[in-house]
Amino acid sequence: MAFNGDAPIRAAASAGRESAGAGRAGDSLPVRCHHAAMFASRAFATAVLLWTALPSAGRAADVAIELPAGIATHADGRAPIESLYRSWLGLIDQGWQAEAIVQSAPEGTSASLPIIALRSPKSGPALWILAGIHGEEPAGPNAVAAAIDDIARLGAERPVVLLPLLNPHGYARNWRYLNAAVYSESVDGQSVGDSSHLLPSAEDPSRPRAAAASSAEADAITAFILARAKDYPPIYSIDLHEDNLIDEGYVYSQGMRGENDPLAIGAVEVLKENGVPIKLSGKTRFDEPIAGGIIGPVVDSSIDELMSADRVLAGGCQRPGPAARTVLVFETPAAALPLERRIAAHAALIRRLTALIEASKPPP
């Protein structure tokens, strides 16, 4: 990734005071639980400590989110990464709070980029919007920018948490994994969305599927979700994805209603209306059954499985999980459609969902 000498993007973000202790899953799990905040990752807890250590005790601390200028973004029609950050960080002017979850600096990169989160002024049962977990799937982050006014309008009335680009280096390089610059059958690729260190093993539910997070980014992102779910408990969660190995799209529905979730059914219709071919039956390339364009809950250790989890294992203890009622993952066929149409389809999904939530009765 190349950088020039131009001035970086800077945004003052408001970070409230937090209480979070360091600690994460280890080889000796399960262990005795010592503190209610043990789930917070070392990376996230360190960031919070730095912010709250500023001389503004009892008040929000001003934190700069910086993005170096001159980032070389993969040239396939996707927006330059700088313009995306400017779009999202514009929410600060409308009272949103922004924070850098972690600085991401995968192997082969020369500078770190912030993985950011933005929260609407109101807390409470929330819509969570996730995008950009896989760098070769650019439609989602671009769609978030395209629909930013709709997100802002909903955020003025309802709680919203926005994670617009969870793999910024991946987006710039058009690549998915953190630990490998090219595909290799001998290397296990590290995804920023890996949640296996918090989800219970099928063989022994008292232990997590992995002893530790697969990367610092996955550790920090999942810790952020558990921490922020206290004040912004997810009712709805959407995750914008693509797949360049499919010709027809579909929707994963990880929430309690599975393939019967009316929002999942509506999402399939929105994709159809926007020219996305839908695989209505059969199986995914991962051998998961499809009914009406929807796949019910799957066990895949993804961030979406975490968002739907009733219980998690953290710091050696079983704890309540985010337990979102509706968790939708949209997959559009990347190779079968031009990027412009895929962005429009994802933006239409965001607009339809935010409009439905805005018109609905707030949860108690």
C-alpha positions in Angstrom: 0.0 0.0 0.0 1.4 3.4 -1.0 1.2 6.7 0.8 2.1 10.1 -0.2 2.9 13.2 1.8 -0.6 14.8 1.7 -2.3 15.7 4.9 -4.2 12.9 6.5 -7.9 12.8 7.3 -8.6 13.6 10.9 -11.9 13.5 12.8 -12.5 14.3 16.4 -14.4 11.4 17.9 -16.2 11.4 21.2 -15.4 8.4 23.4 -17.3 8.0 26.6 -15.8 6.5 29.8 -15.8 2.7 29.9 -15.0 0.1 32.4 -13.3 -2.9 30.8 -10.7 -5.4 32.0 -8.1 -7.1 30.0 -8.3 -10.8 29.4 -9.2 -13.3 26.7 -9.7 -17.0 26.2 -6.6 -19.1 27.0 -5.4 -22.7 26.6 -6.5 -23.5 30.2 -10.1 -22.7 29.8 -12.5 -23.1 31.5 -11.1 -21.0 34.4 -12.6 -19.2 37.3 -14.4 -16.0 36.4 -13.0 -13.1 38.4 -14.6 -9.9 37.0 -17.7 -9.0 35.0 -15.7 -7.2 32.4 -13.2 -10.0 31.6 -14.6 -10.5 28.1 -13.0 -7.3 26.8 -10.0 -7.9 24.6 -6.5 -6.7 25.4 -6.5 -4.5 22.3 -9.9 -2.9 23.0 -9.3 -2.4 26.7 -5.9 -0.7 26.0 -7.6 1.7 23.6 -10.3 2.5 26.2 -7.7 3.0 28.9 -5.8 5.5 26.8 -9.0 7.5 26.0 -10.3 7.6 29.6 -6.8 8.5 30.9 -7.0 11.9 29.2 -7.5 14.9 31.6 -11.3 15.1 31.1 -12.5 12.8 33.9 -16.3 12.4 33.9 -16.7 13.8 30.4 -16.3 12.6 26.9 -12.7 12.6 25.6 -11.7 14.0 22.2 -10.0 11.3 20.2 -8.6 11.8 16.7 -9.3 9.2 14.1 -6.6 9.6 11.5 -6.4 8.2 8.0 -3.2 8.7 6.0 -3.7 10.3 2.7 -2.7 8.8 -0.6 -3.9 5.3 0.0 -3.8 3.3 -3.2 -7.3 1.7 -3.5 -7.8 -1.2 -5.9 -9.0 0.2 -9.2 -12.2 -1.6 -10.2 -14.7 1.2 -9.8 -14.9 1.1 -6.0 -14.7 4.5 -4.2 -11.3 5.6 -2.9 -11.0 4.6 0.7 -10.5 8.2 1.8 -13.9 9.3 0.3 -15.6 6.5 2.1 -14.2 7.5 5.5 -15.2 11.1 4.9 -18.8 10.0 4.1 -19.1 7.9 7.3 -17.4 10.3 9.6 -19.7 13.1 8.5 -22.2 11.5 10.9 -20.2 13.1 13.7 -21.7 16.4 12.7 -25.1 15.0 13.4 -24.3 14.0 17.0 -22.9 10.5 16.3 -20.0 9.2 18.3 -17.0 7.7 16.5 -14.2 5.5 17.7 -11.3 3.5 16.4 -11.8 -0.1 17.5 -8.3 -1.0 16.5 -5.5 0.0 14.1 -5.1 -2.7 11.5 -1.7 -3.4 10.0 -1.7 -6.8 8.4 1.5 -8.5 7.0 2.8 -6.8 3.9 1.3 -3.3 4.7 3.4 -0.3 5.5 1.0 1.7 7.7 -2.0 1.0 9.9 -5.6 1.9 9.1 -8.3 2.4 11.7 -11.2 0.1 11.9 -13.9 2.5 13.0 -17.4 2.3 14.6 -20.1 5.0 14.8 -23.0 5.1 17.2 -26.1 7.2 17.0 -26.9 9.8 19.7 -29.5 7.6 21.3 -28.6 4.3 23.0 -30.9 1.3 23.5 -32.2 -1.6 21.4 -30.4 -1.0 18.1 -29.9 -1.8 14.5 -26.3 -2.9 13.8 -24.9 -2.5 10.2 -21.7 -4.3 9.3 -19.8 -4.2 6.0 -16.4 -4.8 4.5 -15.3 -7.9 6.3 -13.9 -9.3 3.1 -11.8 -6.9 1.0 -12.8 -8.4 -2.3 -16.4 -7.6 -1.6 -16.6 -3.8 -2.1 -20.3 -3.3 -2.7 -21.2 -3.2 1.0 -18.9 -0.3 2.2 -19.9 1.7 -1.0 -23.6 1.1 -0.3 -23.2 2.3 3.3 -21.8 5.6 1.9 -24.6 5.8 -0.7 -27.3 5.3 1.9 -25.6 7.4 4.6 -28.5 9.9 4.7 -31.0 7.2 5.3 -28.8 5.7 8.1 -28.5 9.2 9.6 -32.2 9.8 9.5 -32.9 6.5 11.3 -30.1 7.3 13.8 -31.8 10.6 14.7 -34.8 8.6 16.1 -33.5 5.1 16.9 -30.3 3.6 18.2 -27.9 2.5 15.4 -24.3 1.1 15.4 -22.4 1.3 12.2 -19.3 -0.8 11.4 -18.8 0.4 7.8 -15.4 -1.2 6.9 -14.1 -4.0 9.1 -11.2 -4.8 6.8 -9.8 -1.5 5.5 -6.5 -2.9 4.2 -8.5 -5.7 2.5 -10.7 -3.2 0.8 -7.7 -1.2 -0.5 -5.9 -4.3 -1.7 -9.0 -6.3 -2.8 -8.0 -9.2 -0.5 -9.7 -11.0 2.3 -7.2 -12.4 4.7 -4.9 -10.6 7.2 -2.0 -13.1 7.3 -1.5 -14.1 3.6 -1.0 -11.8 0.6 -2.1 -14.6 -1.8 -4.2 -17.7 -1.5 -2.3 -20.8 -0.2 -3.7 -24.2 0.7 -1.0 -24.5 3.4 -2.0 -21.3 5.3 -5.2 -20.9 7.3 -6.5 -17.4 6.3 -7.3 -15.1 9.2 -10.6 -13.2 8.9 -11.5 -10.1 10.9 -14.9 -11.6 11.5 -13.7 -14.8 13.2 -15.5 -15.4 16.5 -14.5 -18.9 17.3 -12.8 -17.8 20.5 -16.1 -16.7 22.0 -18.5 -19.4 20.7 -18.9 -22.7 22.5 -17.5 -25.9 21.1 -20.0 -28.6 20.0 -17.9 -31.3 21.7 -17.6 -29.4 25.0 -19.9 -26.4 25.4 -18.0 -25.3 28.5 -15.0 -24.5 26.2 -14.7 -22.1 23.2 -14.0 -23.5 19.7 -10.6 -21.8 19.7 -8.3 -20.9 22.7 -7.7 -17.4 21.4 -8.7 -15.0 18.7 -7.2 -15.7 15.3 -5.9 -12.1 15.0 -5.7 -8.8 16.9 -8.4 -7.4 14.6 -10.9 -10.2 15.3 -10.1 -10.0 19.0 -10.8 -6.2 19.1 -13.9 -6.3 16.9 -15.6 -9.1 18.8 -14.7 -7.4 22.2 -16.2 -4.2 20.9 -19.4 -6.0 20.0 -19.7 -7.5 23.5 -18.9 -4.2 25.1 -21.2 -2.0 23.1 -24.1 -4.5 23.1 -24.6 -3.5 26.7 -25.8 0.0 25.8 -26.8 -0.8 22.2 -28.2 -4.3 22.4 -28.8 -5.5 18.8 -32.3 -6.2 17.8 -31.4 -6.3 14.1 -28.1 -7.0 12.6 -27.3 -6.9 8.9 -24.0 -7.8 7.3 -23.3 -6.9 3.6 -21.4 -9.5 1.7 -20.6 -10.8 -1.9 -19.4 -13.9 -3.5 -17.5 -14.1 -6.7 -18.0 -17.8 -7.0 -21.8 -17.8 -7.3 -24.1 -16.7 -10.1 -27.2 -16.2 -7.9 -27.5 -14.5 -4.6 -29.2 -15.5 -1.4 -29.7 -14.3 2.2 -28.5 -16.0 5.4 -30.9 -15.6 8.3 -29.1 -16.4 11.5 -31.7 -15.0 14.0 -34.3 -16.9 16.0 -36.8 -16.9 13.1 -34.4 -18.4 10.6 -35.8 -18.7 7.1 -39.2 -17.5 8.3 -38.0 -14.1 9.4 -40.2 -11.6 7.4 -37.2 -9.2 7.0 -35.2 -12.0 5.3 -38.2 -12.7 3.0 -38.5 -9.0 2.3 -34.7 -8.8 1.6 -35.0 -11.4 -1.1 -37.7 -9.4 -2.8 -35.6 -6.2 -2.6 -32.7 -8.1 -4.3 -35.0 -9.3 -7.0 -36.4 -5.8 -7.6 -32.8 -4.6 -8.1 -31.9 -7.1 -10.7 -30.0 -9.6 -8.5 -30.7 -13.2 -9.6 -31.6 -15.3 -6.6 -31.0 -19.0 -5.9 -34.4 -20.0 -4.6 -33.7 -23.7 -3.8 -31.0 -26.3 -3.7 -27.8 -25.7 -1.7 -25.1 -23.1 -1.4 -21.6 -24.0 -2.4 -21.0 -24.8 1.3 -23.8 -27.5 1.1 -26.3 -25.4 3.1 -30.0 -25.9 2.1 -31.8 -22.9 0.5 -35.5 -22.3 0.8 -37.0 -19.4 -1.0 -33.6 -17.7 -1.4 -32.9 -18.0 2.4 -30.5 -20.1 4.4 -31.5 -20.7 8.1 -29.0 -20.5 11.0 -25.6 -22.1 10.4 -22.7 -22.9 12.6 -19.7 -21.1 11.0 -17.9 -19.2 13.8 -18.7 -15.9 12.0 -19.4 -12.5 13.4 -23.0 -13.1 12.5 -23.2 -16.3 14.5 -21.8 -14.2 17.4 -24.5 -11.5 16.9 -27.2 -14.1 17.2 -25.7 -16.0 20.1 -27.6 -16.2 23.3 -24.5 -17.2 25.3 -20.8 -16.7 24.8 -17.6 -17.9 26.5 -15.3 -15.1 27.5 -12.7 -14.8 30.2 -13.4 -18.4 31.2 -17.0 -17.7 31.9 -20.3 -18.2 30.1 -22.0 -14.8 29.6 -25.1 -13.5 27.8 -24.4 -13.0 24.1 -25.7 -10.2 21.8 -28.8 -12.4 21.0 -30.1 -10.3 18.1 -33.5 -11.4 17.0 -32.9 -10.7 13.3 -29.4 -11.4 11.8 -29.2 -11.1 8.1 -26.3 -11.7 5.8 -26.7 -10.6 2.2 -24.7 -12.4 -0.5 -24.7 -10.9 -4.0 -23.0 -12.6 -7.0 -19.9 -10.5 -7.5 -18.7 -11.9 -10.8 -22.2 -12.1 -12.4 -23.1 -8.4 -12.0 -21.4 -5.1 -12.4 -20.2 -3.3 -9.2 -22.6 -0.4 -9.8 -25.6 -2.7 -9.7 -24.4 -4.6 -6.7 -23.9 -1.3 -4.8 -27.4 -0.2 -5.7 -28.9 -3.5 -4.5 -27.1 -3.3 -1.2 -28.0 0.4 -0.7 -31.7 -0.5 -1.5 -31.5 -3.2 1.2 -30.3 -0.6 3.7 -32.9 1.9 2.7 -35.8 -0.6 2.9 -34.7 -2.0 6.3 -34.1 1.5 7.8 -37.5 2.6 6.5 -39.3 -0.4 8.0 -37.6 0.1 11.4 -38.3 3.8 11.3 -42.0 3.0 10.7 -42.2 0.3 13.3 -43.0 0.6 17.0 -39.8 0.9 19.1 -39.0 -2.2 21.2 -39.7 -1.9 24.9 
